[in-house]
Amino acid sequence: MSYVDGFVVAVPTARKEAYLQMAKAVDAVFKECGALGVVECWGDDVPEGKLTSFPMAVQRKADETVVFSWIMWPDRATRDEGMKKAMADARVQAAGSADVFDGKRMIFGGFQTILSL
């Protein structure tokens, strides 16, 4: 089955275009390194929770928007090798994500697909 890397991050709302440009550059590298696809989603209906929520998880500030994204890989082995190659790629290192969002507040993880309809 396929493998998915998921990410949630808070991005300054005023930096939406900068985030999109960075994502296009970095996501192209993931595709070159074996990803089947990459999806970037700008928060539109992301409510605050009382116990947990996306905004709470990334410590979203009033002037930020939650971004939810994922990378689809054919399998874990392809992901492991592809992610290693992508992270070493000069284009990813030069993309300047630190200028666009606070990576310390990013939530990420890898997931085995157990059902896909």
C-alpha positions as CSV (number, residue, x, y, z in Angstrom):
1,M,0.0,0.0,0.0
2,S,1.0,3.6,-0.4
3,Y,2.7,5.8,2.2
4,V,1.8,9.3,3.2
5,D,3.8,12.1,4.9
6,G,1.5,14.6,6.6
7,F,2.3,18.1,7.7
8,V,0.4,20.9,9.6
9,V,2.0,24.3,10.0
10,A,1.0,27.9,10.8
11,V,1.9,30.4,8.1
12,P,1.6,34.2,8.4
13,T,-1.5,35.0,6.4
14,A,0.4,37.9,4.7
15,R,3.0,35.3,3.5
16,K,0.5,33.1,1.5
17,E,2.1,33.8,-1.8
18,A,5.6,33.3,-0.5
19,Y,4.5,30.0,1.0
20,L,3.0,28.9,-2.3
21,Q,6.2,29.8,-4.2
22,M,8.3,27.9,-1.7
23,A,5.9,24.9,-1.8
24,K,6.0,24.7,-5.6
25,A,9.8,24.6,-5.6
26,V,10.1,22.1,-2.8
27,D,7.2,19.9,-3.9
28,A,8.7,19.6,-7.4
29,V,11.8,18.1,-5.8
30,F,9.6,15.5,-3.9
31,K,8.1,14.5,-7.2
32,E,11.5,14.1,-8.8
33,C,12.5,11.9,-5.9
34,G,9.6,9.5,-6.3
35,A,6.5,11.1,-4.7
36,L,3.3,10.3,-6.5
37,G,1.7,13.6,-5.6
38,V,1.8,16.5,-3.2
39,V,-1.2,18.5,-1.9
40,E,-1.0,21.9,-0.2
41,C,-4.2,23.2,1.6
42,W,-4.7,26.7,2.9
43,G,-7.0,26.7,6.0
44,D,-10.5,28.0,5.3
45,D,-12.7,26.5,8.1
46,V,-10.3,25.5,10.9
47,P,-12.0,26.2,14.2
48,E,-10.3,26.6,17.6
49,G,-10.9,23.7,19.9
50,K,-11.5,23.5,23.6
51,L,-9.2,20.5,24.2
52,T,-7.4,20.0,20.9
53,S,-7.4,21.6,17.4
54,F,-5.2,22.3,14.5
55,P,-4.7,25.9,15.6
56,M,-3.8,24.8,19.1
57,A,-1.4,22.1,17.9
58,V,0.7,24.6,15.8
59,Q,0.3,27.5,18.3
60,R,-1.3,29.6,15.6
61,K,-1.1,33.3,16.1
62,A,-3.9,35.7,15.2
63,D,-2.2,36.8,12.0
64,E,-1.5,33.2,10.8
65,T,-3.4,30.6,8.8
66,V,-3.1,26.8,9.3
67,V,-1.8,24.9,6.3
68,F,-2.4,21.2,5.9
69,S,-0.4,19.2,3.4
70,W,0.6,15.7,2.5
71,I,2.9,13.8,0.2
72,M,1.8,10.5,-1.3
73,W,4.5,7.9,-2.0
74,P,4.1,4.4,-3.5
75,D,5.6,2.8,-0.4
76,R,7.7,3.4,2.7
77,A,11.0,2.4,1.0
78,T,10.5,4.9,-1.8
79,R,9.6,7.5,0.8
80,D,12.6,6.8,2.9
81,E,15.0,7.1,-0.1
82,G,13.1,10.0,-1.7
83,M,12.9,12.0,1.5
84,K,16.7,11.6,2.1
85,K,17.4,12.7,-1.5
86,A,15.0,15.7,-1.3
87,M,16.4,16.9,2.0
88,A,19.9,16.8,0.6
89,D,18.8,18.7,-2.6
90,A,20.2,22.2,-2.8
91,R,16.8,23.5,-4.1
92,V,15.1,22.4,-0.9
93,Q,17.9,23.8,1.3
94,A,17.7,27.2,-0.6
95,A,13.9,27.3,-0.5
96,G,13.9,29.5,2.6
97,S,11.1,27.8,4.6
98,A,12.4,29.6,7.7
99,D,11.6,32.9,6.0
100,V,8.0,31.7,5.5
101,F,7.0,29.8,8.6
102,D,8.3,28.7,12.0
103,G,9.3,25.1,11.4
104,K,9.6,24.5,15.2
105,R,5.8,24.6,15.3
106,M,5.3,22.2,12.4
107,I,3.6,18.8,13.1
108,F,4.6,16.0,10.7
109,G,4.6,12.3,10.5
110,G,4.6,9.3,8.2
111,F,1.6,7.0,7.8
112,Q,0.9,3.6,6.3
113,T,-2.3,3.6,4.2
114,I,-4.7,1.1,5.7
115,L,-7.7,2.0,3.6
116,S,-8.2,3.9,0.3
117,L,-11.5,4.2,-1.4
